[in-house]
Amino acid sequence: MQVRILILGDVMLDRYIVGTVSRISPEAPVPVVRVHREEMSLGGAGNVALNAAKLQAKTSLFGPIGADDNGRALHNLVLEHGIEPHLFQAEIPTIAKIRVIGNHQQIVRYDYEEVKGSATWLSHLQALLSKTAYRYVIISDYGKGLCSEELCQYLIQSITAQGGMVIVDPKGINWAKYQGAFMITPNLKELSEVWGSPLANEDDAEIAQAGAEIRQRFQVQHLLVTRSERGMSLISADEVIHFPTQAQSVYDVTGAGDTVIATLMVSLAMGYSLQNAIRRANFAAGIAVSKFGTYAITQDDLKPWDIENKPSEP
């Protein structure tokens, strides 16, 4: 059964300029990179969409891009990966992160971005939801201007009223805009910022208490706190469950949160129970952090977990 998922958020283009370094420039004390190749991939909310698409969900991606070369490249990548684009042009540059890599070392990164929102962006969302019904929605907030309180609240209330669910990957401390969501998935640092003081990763009870109060404050059904080497903690109205990490080796945590939220939502849409969807997402995260760079999980990656847990699943 193919499930349908909408990802809304700050879409980005990741570009890599890769080469070798053998000398220092005579013009300034900087390395000279002899370029061998350039690579591009989906970043931000685009990486969440890529993960969902790799898990064979019918995936739609909503967000602003600029009328520039990076925007055209991003749009082409979305189509290449079989993702349905709902990318509207805005009077901002396409968010792009360009990394120069020399001898396997990142030398510099330069970003194209302008943090700016617009009231007209809500009208684009309203037009989309008037034409297509979605039950499963991810908000991937990177704090770049799209995810205003007005837009997020409209989306959450619209989807919830139709019996759907919204899961949020948050940014910043204004969680009022996520009020009423099915789930918010902060990492420990993000939870600490909303709580107002650092939370110790070793203290399950403190995290559970803070999470319970924050969950009630913003009227969300569940918080799923990602805790690096200590796994994840699910904080709900009637229970707190700690899930130990599934990672065997950790090489790179880049994009792990995108893997978690995409796998979790696809699993829920497929009919998995909440706890088993989290266990499946936890397994996926363990694979993602064992890879160098951003890695999109596939169904084949999840087969070992699916085979082992098949008796209890639909």
Secondary structure as UniProt FT lines:
FT   STRAND          4..9
FT   STRAND          11..24
FT   STRAND          31..44
FT   HELIX           45..54
FT   TURN            55..56
FT   STRAND          58..65
FT   HELIX           69..80
FT   TURN            81..82
FT   STRAND          84..89
FT   STRAND          96..102
FT   TURN            103..104
FT   STRAND          105..112
FT   HELIX           120..131
FT   STRAND          136..140
FT   HELIX           149..161
FT   TURN            162..163
FT   STRAND          165..169
FT   HELIX           175..178
FT   TURN            179..180
FT   STRAND          183..184
FT   HELIX           188..195
FT   TURN            201..202
FT   HELIX           204..217
FT   TURN            218..219
FT   STRAND          222..226
FT   HELIX           228..230
FT   STRAND          232..236
FT   STRAND          240..243
FT   TURN            254..255
FT   HELIX           256..270
FT   HELIX           274..288
FT   TURN            289..290
FT   HELIX           299..309
FT   HELIX           310..312
//
